[in-house]
Amino acid sequence: MIIVRLIGGLGNQMFQYALGRHLAYRYKTEFKLDISGLDSSRELPGVTNRNYELKHFRIIENIADKKEIEKLCTPVFSANILNKTYKLFVPYYKRHYVHEKHAEFDHRILDYCKDCYLDGYWQSENYFIDIENTIRNEFTLKDHLVSGNLPGISEEIKGTNSVSIHIRRGDYISNPLFNKIYNNLNLGYYQNAINYLKKKTGSLNIFIFSDDKEWVSEWFKIDDISYKIINYSSHEEIYLMSHCKHNIIANSTFSWWGAWLNNNENKVIIAPEKWFKTDKTGNREILPSAWIKL
């Protein structure tokens, strides 16, 4: 059995699901989700509370129970000294409980995890690219959501040379820890990205997605640029981003997925070259090679 721990916002949950789905497919085993870490009612210091959001997609939705989680998370040996010996001689990727040790893609996860609990972010398409079509199909909205809420704006997006722009602020600004880690993109990045797209594809119909719409309305001023601010729920906004012809993403897994799910054969995706404030964290191989880095 493969169990994946879901944490973070929708973009992170999608990465976590994709790895678990791939491993379960690869080893022909059962796949379940641990959603116990997603509870917006809990107030934890320094943590942005999140809800379980994958339920809006056509995923394999099996929720792990407490016993199943404990079975894979409990150390093999209860005695402390034996447990330390176990950890010393058994590589982490061969244990039942697998915690992501670093941000770069680790191919060993794909080769050794046959019966395990996955705890991490797993932010690389290399963790699931072998089942790309499956992931794309399962990350489509359920029918009643598409027909019920999105027909008007969706048709405009599909019928024009549309580009999504994602502006991520929220806890990148308010959380002191995140503020030290994530690069705060300035207007210059978006100006350069828009200019690049204009030269490449012609006039643009711009749609802005942001977790700080008030800030966008007041401060996002670029010469000769008009735009529409989109205001839907997270899963609906990823759907709309994915149907734009082109994407300008932020250093955020949320718009990463909106761009990755874009099926336009001639799409141009622009991403920030500097994802983090410090070089120590690196770019984590998160950006596919075909995307333009500015």
N, C-alpha and C positions, 0 to 999 in steps of 0.2 A: 504494500500500500504506500502511496505517496500522499503526504499531507503537506500543504504549504500554508505558512502563516501569512495572513493578510494584515498589513499595516500601512499607514499613510493614506494619502488621497487616492483618487480614482486612477491616476496614471501609475502610481506605484502598485496598486492592486492588480492592474493589468499586466505589468511585468512579472509579478509574482505568480499570477495564474498561468501565464504563458510558459514559464519554465516548468511548473508542476505538470501542466497538460502535456508538454513535450516528453517528460520523463515517463509519465504514465502510459503514453502512446508507445514509446520506445520499448518499454519493458512489459507491455501488455498487463498492467496491473491497475488496481482501483485507485482513483484519484479523489481526494477530499480537501475541503477548505477549512482552515481554522479561522473563524471570524471573531474569536473571543477578545482580540486586541482592538476591535473596532466598536467603540461605545462612546458616543458623543455626550452621554450624561456624566461621564467621569471627568473630573477636573484634575489634570496632572500638570505640575509646574514645568514650564519650558516645552510643553508638547501641544501641538495643534490637534484637537479632538476631531476624529473622522468617523464617518458612517460607512457601512458596507454598501457599496454601489454597483458591484458587478451583477446584481440581480436584474438589472435592466437589459442585460445582453443575453444572447442565445448560448450561454455557456453550459458546461456540465456542472450542475449545481448540487453537489453532495457536501453537506456540512458535517464535519467531523465532530464526534461527541467527546466528552471529557476523558473517557476511558481510552479511546483510540489515540488521543493526543498524548496522554500520560504514558502509554505503552512505548511510544517512540521517543519520548523526551526523557524518560527516566534513565539515569546512568546504569550501565551494565552491572557495575559493582557498587554495592552500598558502602563498603569500607573505604574511607578516604584515601588511604595509601594505595589500595588497589585501583581506585578510580584514577589517581594521578599517573600510575604506571600505564593504565589503559590509554590515557590521553597521550602519554609520551611515545608509545610504540605503535599505536593505531592511527594512521593519518585521518584527519578530520573528515575527509570526503568519503571514508569507508565506514563511518559511524552512522548509527540510526539518526542521531540528532546532528544536523549539518547547519552550522552558522557561517554566514558569509564572512570570510576573513579579510578581504580587501575588495576594492571597487572594480578592479579590472576583470575582464572575462576570464573565467577559470574553466578550461575544457574538461578538467577531471570530474567536475560535477556531473557531466553528461555520461561519463564512462563508468561511474561507480555507484551512483545512487539508485538502488533498485527497491529499497524498502526503507523509507526515511521521512523525516520531518525537516522541511526546509525553512530556515529562518534567515531572511536577508532581503535585499532589494533587487538584485539580479538584473541590473539595468544595461542590458546589451541584447540586440536582436540575435546574436550568436547563440543565445540560450534556447531559441525556438525557431530559428530560420528554416530548419529542416521540415517543419510543418506549417510553413507560412500561410498556405491557403486555408488550413483548418483554423488558425488563429484569426485570420481576416473574416472568415465566415461566422465564427462564434462571437466576435466583437461587432456584430451588427445588432441594432436595436430590435426588440420584439415588435411585431407588427402594429399592435394597438398604440404603441408610443409614437411611431412615425406618423400614422394616419391621424392621431388625435391632436397633436400639438404643433407639428412643424411644417405643414404643407406650403404656406405662403412664402416664408423666408427661404425655405429649402429650394423652391422652384426658382427664385431670384438668383440664389447662389449657383445653382446648376446651369442656369441659362446665360450667364455672363462670364467675363474674364475676371472671376472673383479671386480674391486673396484674403486669407485669414491672417490677422496679426494678433499675437497673444502677448499681453502685458501682465507679467506676474509680479505682484507686490505682496500684499498680505503679510504672512509671517516672515517673508524674506526681509521685510522692513521692521516689523514689530518685535520679532524674536531675536534677542541679542546674539544667540548662538548661530542661527541661520544667517544673520546679517554679517557675521565674520566669515562665513563659508561661501555663500553664493554671491556672484558678481551681480551688482545692481545695474541692469542695462539702461543706458541713457538714450536720449532722443536721437543722438548721432547714429547709433546702431540701426534704428528703425528707418531713419532718413536714407542711409546708405543702402539698406535692403530694398526699400521702395524704389529708389533710383535704379538699382540693378535690375529689378523686375520690369520696370517701365521700358528700359532699353532692350530687354530680352523678349518681352511679350506684348508691349503696347500699353494702352490705357487700362487702368485697373478699377475694379469695383471692390472697395475695401470694407472688410467687416472686422471689427475689433472685439476680441474676447478678453475679459480681464476680471480679476477678483477685486478690483478697486475701480469700479466704473465712474465714481464721482471724481477720482483723480484724473482719469482719462478725459472726462468732459472738460475739466478745468485746465489741465496742463498739457495735453497731447496736441500741440500746435506745430504743424509742419506746413511750410508754404505750399499753396496750391493743392492741398490734400483735403478731400472730404471723405467721410466715412460714416458707417452705421455701427453703433454699439449694440452688441448682441446680449440679451439678458434672458437666458434659459438655465435650466439645471445642468449640472456637470455632464451627465451622459448625453443630454441633448446637444450640448455645445461641442462635444467631441464628434458627434455625428455630423453636425453642420461644418465644422472645420474639415472633416474628412471629405466633404463634397465640394469644397472650394477647389478651384483649378490649381492654385498655388498656396504655399504656406510660409509665413515668416514666424518662426517659433521663438519663445523665450527659453531661458535655461531652466526648463520645467518639463517633467515627464508628462504632464497633462497635454501640452501642445505637441510634444514629441509624438504621442499616440495619434492625435488628430492628423498630423502630417504623415505618419507611417501608414495609416489606414487609407490615405488618399490613393485612389486607383487610377487617376488621370495619367495616361501614358506619357504626356508631355509636361508633367508637373515640374516646377522648380521649387525646391525647399531650401530656405535660408535659415541658418542656425548661428548662434553666437559662437565664435571661435573660442572665447574664454568663458567656460561654464562656471568656474569657481574663481574666487578672489586670489587664492594662492596656488602656486604651481605644485605644491606638495600633494594636493588632492587629485590633480590631473584631470583629463577630459573623460576618463573612465571608459573610453572606447564606446561611448554612448551614441555617437553620431555616425550613421551609415556613410560610407565613403562617397556616395553619389550626391550627398547634400552639400550645398554651398556654405562655407564657413566665413563669416565676416566679423 
